[in-house]
Amino acid sequence: MRHLPVTAYFKLFEFDLYICRRDFAGLYNHVRNSIVNPRAALPDAVERICNAVDLACMWYWKPVLCLQRSAVTTCLLRQSGVWAQMVIGAQQLPLKAHAWVEIDGGVINDKPYIREMYAVLDRL
């Protein structure tokens, strides 16, 4: 896990390619099909992965979208043995969409009240 920020950076790039190609279906399927590693997660895995993704987002050469950040966080958590869900939500006025990550119903990479602002469209 020493190189976790570097891994997160390359995952940001990987998901950025989906976004650049306007391949939402590909990104969606990549996250949906990512499996949870059966080995037990380390006790601090969630914190370390969220911090690594935040750090990678700061280093990334362009602004990172919430969809990209949440996809990376979800996939890295699952690889570490944590069952995480990427949630996609929308609000009507003004029309906006947003993505975040939840574990056991709790938001982990955004403000805890984000669920009150957006209607959930899907959970991956």
GUNUTOR-757761 format. One line per field, with one value per residue (C-alpha): residue number from 0; residue in one letter; x negated, y, z. Coordinates in nm, 2 decimals. Layout:
REM residues N
n	c(NUM:...) .
res	c(a:...) .
c1	c(X:...) .
c2	c(Y:...) .
c3	c(Z:...) .
//
This chain:
REM residues 124
n	c(0:1:2:3:4:5:6:7:8:9:10:11:12:13:14:15:16:17:18:19:20:21:22:23:24:25:26:27:28:29:30:31:32:33:34:35:36:37:38:39:40:41:42:43:44:45:46:47:48:49:50:51:52:53:54:55:56:57:58:59:60:61:62:63:64:65:66:67:68:69:70:71:72:73:74:75:76:77:78:79:80:81:82:83:84:85:86:87:88:89:90:91:92:93:94:95:96:97:98:99:100:101:102:103:104:105:106:107:108:109:110:111:112:113:114:115:116:117:118:119:120:121:122:123) .
res	c(m:r:h:l:p:v:t:a:y:f:k:l:f:e:f:d:l:y:i:c:r:r:d:f:a:g:l:y:n:h:v:r:n:s:i:v:n:p:r:a:a:l:p:d:a:v:e:r:i:c:n:a:v:d:l:a:c:m:w:y:w:k:p:v:l:c:l:q:r:s:a:v:t:t:c:l:l:r:q:s:g:v:w:a:q:m:v:i:g:a:q:q:l:p:l:k:a:h:a:w:v:e:i:d:g:g:v:i:n:d:k:p:y:i:r:e:m:y:a:v:l:d:r:l) .
c1	c(0.00:-0.31:-0.25:0.13:0.13:-0.05:0.19:0.48:0.33:0.31:0.67:0.78:0.61:0.78:1.13:1.05:1.01:1.37:1.49:1.28:1.44:1.78:1.80:2.02:2.14:1.78:1.70:2.03:1.96:1.60:1.71:2.01:1.80:1.52:1.52:1.44:1.12:1.21:0.92:0.99:0.94:0.68:0.84:0.73:0.79:1.08:0.89:0.57:0.75:0.96:0.64:0.45:0.73:0.74:0.37:0.38:0.66:0.44:0.15:0.37:0.30:0.66:0.97:1.11:1.48:1.68:1.77:1.40:1.30:1.58:1.51:1.14:1.23:1.48:1.25:0.95:1.17:1.30:0.95:0.86:1.15:1.40:1.75:1.80:2.08:2.05:2.38:2.50:2.76:2.94:3.13:3.40:3.35:3.10:3.04:2.72:2.58:2.33:2.14:2.01:1.90:2.09:1.99:2.27:2.50:2.25:2.09:1.71:1.57:1.81:2.02:2.25:2.56:2.50:2.77:3.03:2.94:2.96:3.21:3.03:3.04:2.82:2.59:2.30) .
c2	c(0.00:0.23:0.32:0.37:0.74:0.64:0.35:0.60:0.84:0.58:0.47:0.83:0.83:0.50:0.64:0.97:0.78:0.65:1.01:1.15:0.88:0.96:0.60:0.62:0.26:0.13:0.32:0.20:-0.16:-0.14:-0.03:-0.26:-0.56:-0.49:-0.76:-0.74:-0.91:-1.20:-1.13:-0.92:-0.55:-0.38:-0.18:0.16:0.07:0.31:0.61:0.52:0.48:0.79:0.99:0.84:0.93:1.28:1.31:1.17:1.42:1.71:1.58:1.51:1.74:1.86:1.88:1.55:1.49:1.34:1.04:0.97:1.02:0.79:0.52:0.51:0.51:0.23:0.00:0.05:-0.02:-0.34:-0.45:-0.40:-0.62:-0.35:-0.37:-0.01:0.12:0.40:0.60:0.82:1.08:1.38:1.68:1.85:2.22:2.32:2.01:1.85:1.50:1.38:1.06:0.95:0.64:0.47:0.19:0.03:0.32:0.59:0.84:0.82:1.05:1.35:1.54:1.31:1.51:1.47:1.20:1.46:1.68:1.42:1.15:0.82:0.70:0.39:0.21:0.01) .
c3	c(0.00:0.00:-0.36:-0.32:-0.44:-0.76:-0.81:-0.76:-1.00:-1.28:-1.20:-1.24:-1.58:-1.67:-1.58:-1.75:-2.08:-2.04:-1.99:-2.28:-2.51:-2.37:-2.28:-1.97:-2.03:-2.02:-1.70:-1.54:-1.63:-1.51:-1.16:-1.16:-1.25:-1.01:-0.74:-0.37:-0.28:-0.05:0.18:0.49:0.46:0.68:0.96:0.81:0.45:0.39:0.53:0.35:0.02:0.05:0.14:-0.15:-0.40:-0.26:-0.30:-0.66:-0.74:-0.63:-0.85:-1.15:-1.45:-1.48:-1.26:-1.15:-1.19:-0.90:-1.12:-1.19:-0.83:-0.70:-0.96:-0.85:-0.48:-0.52:-0.73:-0.50:-0.19:-0.35:-0.44:-0.08:0.05:0.14:0.00:-0.13:-0.36:-0.60:-0.59:-0.87:-0.79:-0.95:-0.84:-1.04:-0.99:-1.09:-1.29:-1.16:-1.12:-0.87:-0.77:-0.43:-0.24:0.04:0.28:0.49:0.39:0.51:0.27:0.28:0.02:0.04:0.29:0.49:0.40:0.02:0.01:0.12:-0.18:-0.46:-0.55:-0.60:-0.96:-0.92:-0.69:-0.83) .
//
